[in-house]
Amino acid sequence: MRKIRKACMSLLTAAFALPAALSACGSLEDKPSEAPAPPHPEPSAPPREAFVDTEAMAAIDALYTGEADRTRKRVNLAQGLSYTLSRAPSAQYPDTEGKKLTDGVTNEAFSKTGWVGFEGVSALTVDLDLGESIENVAELDVGFLRVAEYGIELPERVVFSVSDDGGTYVAVGEMRAPQGVAATVKKTYAAVLPGTIRARYVRMAVSGMKGWTFIDEIGIYKYEGENTAGDTLVRDYYGAPALETGGEPTYWDSSESDYNDTVNLVAGKPVQIELVDALQSDRATAFYNSPESNPALTDGRLAARAAYEDGAFFRFTQGAARSLYFDLGHVSAVNGIRASFLREDGPNVRLPAGLLVYGSLDGKEWKVIHCVDTIRSEGPASIAKVDESFDKAYAARFIRVSFEVVVHVYCDEIEILGRKNAEDAAALYESTAVCERFPQSFVTPDRFGGVENMLLSYNYNPDTASGGTMTAEDYLPYVGYYDREGNLADTFFDSFLYLPYGSYVGEGKGNLAAWRAYVDNVFAENGNINALSKAVGQVSSALGREVRASVFFSILYTWPSHTAFGDVDGDGVIEDFSKAEDRKKAIKWIVDEQVRRFEEGGYGNLDLRGFYWYEEQITYADPCETELIRYAGEYVRSLGYKLLWIPWNYAPGYAEWKNLGFDLTCMQPNYAFRYDRDKSILYRTADTAKLLGMCVELEINDVENPLDVSRYKEYLAVGAETGYMDAVKIYYNGGGAGQLYKAYRSANKYSNSVYHDTYRFAKGLYSADTESGLDEIRGCADMTLDCRAGSTVSGRLEIDTEAGYSVRLAVSPKYGALRLNADGSFSYTSRRNFKTTDVFYVCADYGYGLSRPIAVTVQVKP
């Protein structure tokens, strides 16, 4: 990334081989200057014409079949393919079943299982067979990781070659390692071809390896069919509901034979279904998700037994939740609902936590008319029956039934009860059906002890230099807001949640000694909570008014595999976490220990408000899990505190949070880390959080990456639009001093704006129109370079802007190798003995937008 103020120009240098150039003109060394010229010089020989490898150029040209239409759907031909490696990966980072590089799973950070690791400097080739000759291959790429601290480095070069027969290969692209990149970074080496080519066999040759080389995914792409978002996710499995909306309401004729009878108003009627979240493509099948054409929901046929194989069940799998839409035909008086659902613990078919029933006259405006709070059945294989009456009969033409889907939900029948005669039915606006399970409003600060903006303050990581200890200096720009001139202008975050780094709470570290070490770190001298108290005092003095902060501590997970945790109550007996009562003892100990240490600390400007259940999903496979959560909630509330939970996006148990005993739940959208998702996930998360009375977590990945900044700003914009800006807010900020601290200190205008825009959001003042840090998206003029065959020419994008940007490849050169560096510079290396005009295209990537493609033309001469 750069901050550049110079006018748009190209600073170019060429690396020419002077001796070779001279030899092409004839050597001068055998003609001493003092030798007299002969009186009758011999006639000179004609200059020798340089060799041009027209055959090699023609071999490349012959592969091209047409233009690449990148507006169409991008299809990865490599996904699921087997391949051949020229050398085996390390046993520490193996290639599981020989398909990890084509399993469709990409990684953005270090993990021990997501990457295939190679140790040493020996070159590597990866060969793939597409099975048949493909005429429209448009792109090839492969991902690598750099973590300098672990000795994981990027390879110097990757050459992409193709073949028709698996014997003779032609190189179609080459990417060199970028220079000046971050110490930890994921980089994709790509050949974005200037057209489509024909290929059956593909080879990727990786060289210049050193230390460790980590590879995660190979891509071979063509473009065809309708463009849809993502290759592995299906968002339109059912299609969008198409209700007959608009016009005046219509009513049943009083001559209908059952006009005054209470009947099932949806008997035999079709259903339209809406997904909340996308399906994995392998779940977008009739086996896992019954299509709308399946009549099972309204055909009157009940399942004969409590078994998922029974064909009477309509199946729902994944997708977070469903809304079922029914058109009654005319306005009717609806007064009740019946439904039946399967519970079968073995195949993980679960009951929905509840149902929400809406009514509408026009299919546009909806009103909740009933809530089914609890759905229960007896036994691990049983059918739950719902049979509930509404508080009154409501006039409605359309009915919507919504429920969450955790893994699998199977329903064999839904009935909407009522009469066709709607003369005496209540208007929808008279409904006051706001139940405890579905409050249909975000949790606001007045409902959670005044907590409004809570920062996740990660602490204790022995593997880092700081050990996971925050200082008062680290906390100052969080407790107080410092304006762009560096002046303390206001307070900022009012609450801080202490929790350990994820690397420290794994199954292997969950013993009493580790728990004690964690608690010691929370109360470290001059660090963490002591540093927070100091920072609060400094901000209070500087502002000349009392400033207080709320704090929350963590309850760590009691791994059931730990049968020798330690003696927490001093009775001489080692706690065994295979027993629920011993796990409860440990939960009580960590609560009591942190309360005791807090009270002994005498923090006059801090208020202990509650505890965090340190787990991001409900592990239903743990038979004690729900019992332990309820115990923890009851115990902390008996001490006057609250219990909160922050599940990942639509994690198991998210919809049952109140029944489980949590006082606050804040759902993670995970949009900051899921680059395969668009911002619709923010809207869906906001809708779900509002429906269930939760709040939404704000998340930022890397404040120095403009793409991550742009995605974070979308959290803010959607929050201002949907209303979670005015609710309780929890902020994921990374470890250490955090990304917002980096933004506060950053000289990069766009990165720095994250700090100031977050302040406006925290105070309820943000909108998309008030976003700061944006500069005009600019590029620069196209450029032309001269290059000697077999040598390298370099250039740089110099753009008249103060904004930071990176250089993104748009189209690769056809005949040469390309290196794109972090500072906006690039280099092109020609092949030997070529004479051609080559063109490649790059864009300036500001994170919030791309410049137009900038053409770089290279005149290659022998």
Secondary structure, DSSP 8 states (H G I E B T S, - for coil): ---B-S-SB---EEE--HHHHHHHH--STTS-TTS---SS-------------HHHHHHHHHHEEE---TTS-EEETTTT--EEESS---TTS--GGG-GGGSS---SS--SSSSEEEESS--EEEEEEEEEEEEEEEEEEEEEEEEGGGTB---SEEEEEEESSSSS-EEEEEEE--SS--SEEEEEEEEEEEEEEEEEEEEEEEES--SEEEEEEEEEEEE-SS--S-SSEES-SS-------SS---B--TTSTTTTS-EETTTT---EEEESS-EEGGG-STTTS--TT-GGGTSS---SSS-TT-TT-EEEESSSEEEEEEEEEEEEEEEEEEEEEEEETTTTB---S-EEEEEESSSSS-EEEEEE-----SSSEEEEEEEEEEEEEEEEEEEEEEEE-SSEEEEEEEEEEEES--TT-B-GGG-----SS---S---GGGTTT--EEEEEEE--TTSTT-S---HHHHHHHHEEE-TTS-EEEE---EEEEEE-GGGSSGGG-SHHHHHHHHHHHT-TTSTHHHHHHHHHHHHHHHTS---EEEEEEE----TT-S--B-SSSSS--B-TTSHHHHHHHHHHHHHHHHHHHHHHT-TTEEEEEEEE--SS--TTSTTHHHHHHHHHHHHHHTT-EEEE---TT-TTGGGHHHHT-SEEEE---TTT-TT--THHHHHHHHHHHHHT-EEEEE-S-TTSHHHHHHHHHHHHHHHHHSGGGS-EEEE--STT-HHHHHHH--SHHHHHHHHHHHHHHTT---GGG--S---------EEEEEETTSEEEEE-B-SBSS--EEEEEE--SSSEEEE-TTSEEEEE--TT--EEEEEEEEEE-SS-B---EEEEEEEE-
